[in-house]
Amino acid sequence: MLIVKKFGGSSVANKERIFRVAERCIEEYKKGNDVVVVLSAMGDTTDELLAKAADINPNAPKRELDMLLTTGEQVSVSLMAMAMHALGVSAVSLNAYQVMMHSTSRYGNARFKRIDSERIRHELDSRKIVIVTGFQGVNKYDDYTTLGRGGSDTTAVALAAALRADACEIYTDVDGVYTADPRVVKNARKLKEITYDEMLELATSGAKVLHNRSVEMAKKYGVQLVVRSSLNLEEGTTVKEVAKMEKMLISGVAGDKNTARISVLGVSDQPGVAFKIFHTLAKNNINVDIILQSVGREGTKDISFTVSQEDLKPALAILEEYQEPMTIREIKWEDTVAKISIVGAGMMSNPGVAAKLFESLYNNGININMISTSEIRITVLIDEKEIDKAMQAVHDGFGLGDV
Amino acid sequence: MLIVKKFGGSSVANKERIFRVAERCIEEYKKGNDVVVVLSAMGDTTDELLAKAADINPNAPKRELDMLLTTGEQVSVSLMAMAMHALGVSAVSLNAYQVMMHSTSRYGNARFKRIDSERIRHELDSRKIVIVTGFQGVNKYDDYTTLGRGGSDTTAVALAAALRADACEIYTDVDGVYTADPRVVKNARKLKEITYDEMLELATSGAKVLHNRSVEMAKKYGVQLVVRSSLNLEEGTTVKEVAKMEKMLISGVAGDKNTARISVLGVSDQPGVAFKIFHTLAKNNINVDIILQSVGREGTKDISFTVSQEDLKPALAILEEYQEPMTIREIKWEDTVAKISIVGAGMMSNPGVAAKLFESLYNNGININMISTSEIRITVLIDEKEIDKAMQAVHDGFGLGDV
């Protein structure tokens, strides 16, 4: 078997943890398996490097930032190889150049185009554990790129696809995917299996367990993912095409406080006005989430939408700049809101799910601001203060804690 | 003009110094010159990385050590590019892969084989300052190598040769090559010019201003070197094939405390015995310096030689191991000795130089232990305590402080 294992920055933050990961990989290797390990930069390394760069040049060219950041994973992988050698097992560290992980050109947010597998195959054939830098690629100019935060998950999936690995295990500080955040909902239950689509909806709804780009890629190439804890030997959650439904309507509840609502009032009720607003925001890389439009007074309409908290200020700046051509009478905003989402492949064939969600919230006196739905997800906007109570209420309402 | 400038680790140890170097390079660039900058790792980075590695695995594979160490220069060059951008000048950082600095395979002590110039030319053609990682290469396995300590000087010379640069400037914390260490000899004088051969002898005699491998390469490819201070605008010393002799017999005096003497006594006076001793030491990478052989009692001989202080213990271990087959009666050693050397192309045609050296030392009551000579150098071994007094005495004896 060929197994790809990915460990995040906190799993390799110090000597003890590096050795713990090394031992875990060696255990797999000693079963006779081929092992490819993907690592992030140690602990807070990436943030420290970013701070150094910001001190020198707050508007540093992204090409140079990537050149700087990619040193972080190179340090982790070489130290990991040294640790494995100390434990008597032959290992070799490789960076994006040595593997040749071809990516698109966009610095700071590149995507993989193609991954060469010869070097890794060659090293595996000589029975070495291969340790690869996560998070980085090389573009057509022969420059380093990075994949953006959480990119090491994507590296692991891309390598698993390129090498046709038998398994791709993502080790994190939680031991799987839960029906809700266990720190908020006490009786949250770990899922044995979940579908790619459900995992994607959960990831985009605020569950931080997997980077959604990695789930997309896993779905595209049929790479079966296992999310496991690096701290214990629990079985974890398998993410795959079709999951056993366990007779559940929904798989999980996710909360997300990183959201803000903007309302533009008194917009002229003419075709193209809404397009102009959202087109301008998109052009400036502002992602708009839930959108709600209502009829205003005297041939005008009011439009509300949500953005992430980071995008709130830039979005307001753009709206103010174009207030006149966009025919906006007034701009309002609020950053004390939160999203709560339920996700489940089962809701497609079950029309009562939305009603049950609203009922659970109503019974607990929680007011709903906005609603957005996809085929397998329903998201509602509520007051930020009520998010924990709402998570528990919805979790209980759907009986997710029961086995 | 195309100018290669090399700055050491202390010149880029912090933000202020990075900007000072950036400004200096930009000044050159704004004269219309093409500028290639070679940098070492910031401050103590290399030592810190080595300590990290030693903590994980004291016998770490050298391949992985090089993978780790090469991150140091990559951090310097990317931060330097950011600093230049902050000052409004377009710059690009490149590592050994991006330039393609082909080296021999030997990790930790590689030598350059060939350097590709296309990428650098391409960047220079678009009027960028090009910043290259010193100290590192890539071997035929596509793995990083390092050149050993002081290797960034060699990188600068190798790039200057490959690019046929008009000048190669080595910036250090001293402002040139002196007739003696100015911290020891108060009236030491900065040399305007020195030949490659003299510089080589000075470098191997303990003057730390240039790495001798870089001088060898400069000589081989006819790269004219200038040693300058990164802290001031003084003119520095030019190292070239033929230097103006300034009517001096010798160019400089160098002292070196990093030496120890080993004596093997009562060695059987048969052919091949001395060979066996020095061959065994060489096989174990121990460099032997001055050798002195004298006749002992009853058909035996005594052999004394010097090694660096680091090599003392390993050398003694080897001699003890082979004491019997090497027919050694007794091993003695002393580590409170020092070398003092005078170097000068002028001594070749001047037989009185050695006599003058011995006279200067004798007049100051300094005892000579051992003597070794080359065409343009005389080295004597003295008591370590007397090194400063001896340096001053010899410097005065040859009138090196007089202009």
Interface residues (C-beta under 8 A of the other chain):
Chain A: K15 I18 F19 L49 K52 A53 D55 I56 N57 N59 A60 P61 R63 E64 L65 M67 L68 T70 T71 Q74 V75 V77 S78 L79 A81 M82 A83 H85 A86 V92 S93 N95 Y97 Q98 R119 D142 D143
Chain B: K15 I18 F19 L49 K52 A53 D55 I56 N57 N59 A60 P61 R63 E64 L65 M67 L68 T70 T71 Q74 V75 V77 S78 L79 A81 M82 A83 H85 A86 V92 S93 N95 Y97 Q98 R119 D142 D143
